[in-house]
Amino acid sequence: MAVIHTLHDRINRCGGANGNAFYSFDDGGGIRGIIPAVILVELAKQRDGLPLHKAFNLITGTSTGGIIAAGLTCPQPSKAGEAACTPADLLGLYANEGADTFRESSLSDVFNPFGLNDPSYDADVLEAKLKQRLGTATLDKGLSTVLVPAYDIEGKRRSR
């Protein structure tokens, strides 16, 4: 758990949200999000109840890292100032629902061998689970500054 201690030390050295602390989740996509989720659960234990969105000035992520970034920064509709997901909630998403959420099509290897043309996972399943957890909040309503690069695969262009 040396990574967790190093990250915890960096946050403390930077002064949390008053410093220049940021975190980027770029873990490879899909079910691989379980790795940073485990790290975040351990880090949260060391933060004495301080929400992680208050520990970083900027939280960013690509692919499944964007899901983690959004979960940590999206506000709960019913509790102002609280994130929609705790690190433990995110770990549950990957550990308990990952097999269903990030299931690859058996034909994707035949018609899309390197994943260059189409998404690897069923967007409808993932979108439903995210709406259930995050609601319809937009990035500008986040509890911290968040950056999630996006690409519209169907339209073959950057999302706006």
C-alpha positions in Angstrom: 0.0 0.0 0.0 3.0 2.3 -0.6 1.1 4.1 -3.4 -1.7 5.0 -0.9 0.7 6.4 1.6 2.6 8.4 -1.1 -0.7 9.9 -2.4 -1.9 10.7 1.1 1.4 12.4 1.8 1.1 14.5 -1.4 -2.4 15.6 -0.4 -1.2 16.7 3.0 1.9 18.4 1.6 -0.2 20.4 -0.9 -2.7 21.4 1.7 -5.7 19.6 0.1 -8.0 21.8 -1.8 -6.0 24.9 -0.8 -2.9 23.6 -2.6 -2.4 22.4 -6.1 -3.4 18.8 -5.6 -5.0 16.9 -8.5 -5.7 13.3 -9.3 -6.1 11.6 -12.7 -7.7 8.2 -13.2 -6.4 6.6 -16.3 -6.5 2.9 -15.7 -7.2 1.3 -19.0 -11.0 1.2 -19.0 -13.9 -1.1 -18.1 -13.6 -3.4 -15.2 -10.0 -2.2 -14.6 -11.6 0.7 -12.7 -11.6 -1.7 -9.7 -7.9 -1.0 -9.1 -8.2 2.8 -8.5 -11.4 2.1 -6.6 -9.6 -0.1 -4.1 -6.9 2.5 -3.7 -9.5 5.3 -3.1 -11.2 3.2 -0.5 -7.9 2.9 1.4 -7.1 6.6 0.9 -10.6 7.6 2.2 -9.9 5.7 5.4 -6.8 7.8 6.0 -8.7 11.1 5.3 -10.7 10.9 8.6 -14.0 11.4 6.9 -12.9 14.3 4.6 -14.6 13.7 1.3 -12.1 13.1 -1.5 -13.6 15.9 -3.7 -12.3 18.3 -1.0 -8.8 16.9 -1.2 -8.2 17.7 -4.8 -8.4 20.9 -6.9 -8.9 18.9 -10.1 -10.1 15.4 -10.6 -9.9 14.0 -14.1 -10.2 10.6 -15.8 -10.5 8.9 -19.1 -12.7 6.0 -19.9 -13.7 4.2 -16.7 -11.6 6.8 -14.8 -14.2 9.4 -16.0 -16.9 7.3 -14.2 -14.8 7.4 -11.0 -14.1 11.2 -11.4 -17.8 11.9 -11.9 -18.9 9.7 -9.0 -16.6 11.5 -6.6 -17.6 15.0 -7.8 -21.3 14.7 -8.8 -23.5 16.1 -6.0 -26.2 13.9 -4.4 -29.6 15.4 -5.3 -30.9 14.9 -1.8 -27.8 16.0 0.2 -26.2 19.3 -0.8 -22.4 19.2 -0.6 -22.1 15.4 -0.6 -20.9 13.3 -3.5 -23.2 10.9 -5.2 -20.7 8.1 -4.7 -18.2 7.3 -2.0 -15.1 5.3 -2.9 -16.8 2.3 -1.4 -19.8 2.8 -3.6 -17.6 2.9 -6.7 -15.8 -0.2 -5.6 -19.2 -1.9 -5.3 -20.0 -0.8 -8.8 -17.0 -2.6 -10.1 -16.8 -5.6 -7.7 -20.6 -6.4 -7.6 -21.9 -5.2 -10.9 -18.8 -5.1 -13.1 -19.5 -8.4 -14.8 -22.9 -7.2 -16.0 -21.9 -3.6 -16.7 -18.6 -4.3 -18.5 -19.6 -7.4 -20.4 -18.1 -7.5 -23.9 -20.1 -8.8 -26.8 -18.9 -12.1 -28.1 -19.0 -10.8 -31.7 -16.9 -7.7 -30.9 -13.7 -9.6 -31.4 -14.8 -10.7 -34.8 -16.2 -7.4 -36.1 -14.1 -5.0 -34.1 -10.9 -6.9 -33.2 -9.0 -3.9 -31.7 -11.9 -1.9 -30.3 -11.1 1.0 -32.7 -14.5 1.4 -34.3 -17.1 0.8 -31.6 -17.4 0.8 -27.9 -16.3 -2.4 -26.1 -19.4 -2.4 -23.8 -23.1 -2.0 -24.1 -23.7 1.7 -23.5 -27.3 1.2 -22.5 -26.5 -0.9 -19.5 -23.7 1.4 -18.3 -25.8 4.6 -18.9 -28.7 3.2 -16.9 -26.4 2.4 -14.0 -24.8 5.8 -14.1 -28.1 7.6 -14.2 -29.3 5.6 -11.2 -26.3 6.7 -9.2 -25.5 10.1 -10.6 -28.8 11.4 -11.7 -28.8 14.0 -14.5 -26.3 16.5 -13.0 -23.9 18.1 -15.4 -20.1 18.7 -14.9 -20.6 22.4 -14.1 -22.5 21.4 -11.0 -19.6 19.3 -9.6 -18.4 19.5 -6.1 -14.8 20.0 -7.4 -13.4 20.8 -10.7 -13.6 17.8 -12.9 -12.3 17.0 -16.4 -13.7 14.1 -18.4 -12.6 13.9 -22.1 -15.4 12.4 -24.2 -15.9 11.2 -27.7 -19.2 10.5 -29.4 -18.5 7.1 -31.0 -21.7 6.9 -33.0 -21.3 10.4 -34.4 -17.5 9.9 -34.7 -16.7 13.3 -33.1 -15.7 14.9 -29.8 -18.6 15.3 -27.4 -19.6 18.8 -26.3 
